[in-house]
Amino acid sequence: MSLALPPGARVPDRLAWLNGRLVSGADAALSLYDRGARDGGGIFETLRINAGQPHEWQRHMERLVLSAAELGFPVPPSPRRLREALDELLAALSLRDAVARITVTRGIAGGRPTRTGCWIEAEPLAGRLWPGTRRGTGTSVMLPHAFSPGFVGRHKTTSRLAWDLAREFARAEGVDEALLVDKDGFLLEGGASNVFVVRDGEVLTPPLSRDVLPGIARALVFELCRALEVPCREADLPAGCMTWALEAFLTNSVQEVLPLSHVQGRALPETAIGEQLRAAYRARVLAGA
């Protein structure tokens, strides 16, 4: 048995890789008894594909495998098998610059061994870039209510309603991203990004101990800052930091590094460090590092 779409709903007519084979449209169906469908029991990785190559593949796979282990998932397909499947899908879609998502579910309970469900989807990069990414500078607002990610915030789970609602709030406000603040009034992350602020030439970002996502692009910014001799560290940041921050920028694997021009309607006075890191990040991508 598989999920049925409501009358009038359109199925994307796009190939995907599902449990070992390429399928399209309505054939890309997940069993109702898969815990990914019933309970939101899934984890995923979103990767940017540049000239046919997934950026930071190894790091994404390490995070996927670690999340599966920490959350008690059955063993997912090996990174080697997933790479073969991704390459097969990209070739079938004739995609070179794209965004790919790999999703692994907890599978159907009761079998021994329990097997995960797994699918890979991909689409052209252009459709996934934020307006601010295309402009070169982005905008954001603060989510008006407290956000409590809990320990699952450290993992990219498919149970993302709270984060999705934050993204919808951002779209309704006409900005690229909503910034999340916890009940104690400390900045966490964006709805789909990590956030950095700059004060007195130092780059600061909320600590992972606040259950923010350990973003792949976030980790790369630390490496790039070391290479550029720009001070960078974790720090608890009150929500009011955006009133004194000289600049701020967002990171994720698709948008890469996005300097912010405005936060909560306030124009940030500088973007120099964000722009420097964006250029260094892009150079790393082009070098195939």
Secondary structure as UniProt FT lines:
FT   TURN            7..8
FT   STRAND          15..18
FT   TURN            19..20
FT   STRAND          21..24
FT   HELIX           25..27
FT   TURN            32..33
FT   HELIX           35..38
FT   STRAND          42..50
FT   TURN            51..52
FT   STRAND          53..54
FT   TURN            55..56
FT   HELIX           57..70
FT   TURN            71..72
FT   HELIX           79..93
FT   STRAND          98..105
FT   TURN            109..110
FT   STRAND          118..124
FT   HELIX           125..128
FT   HELIX           131..135
FT   STRAND          138..142
FT   HELIX           151..154
FT   HELIX           161..173
FT   STRAND          177..181
FT   TURN            183..184
FT   STRAND          186..190
FT   TURN            191..192
FT   STRAND          193..199
FT   TURN            200..201
FT   STRAND          202..205
FT   HELIX           208..210
FT   HELIX           216..228
FT   STRAND          232..234
FT   HELIX           239..243
FT   STRAND          247..252
FT   TURN            253..255
FT   STRAND          256..263
FT   TURN            264..265
FT   STRAND          266..267
FT   HELIX           272..286
FT   TURN            287..288
//
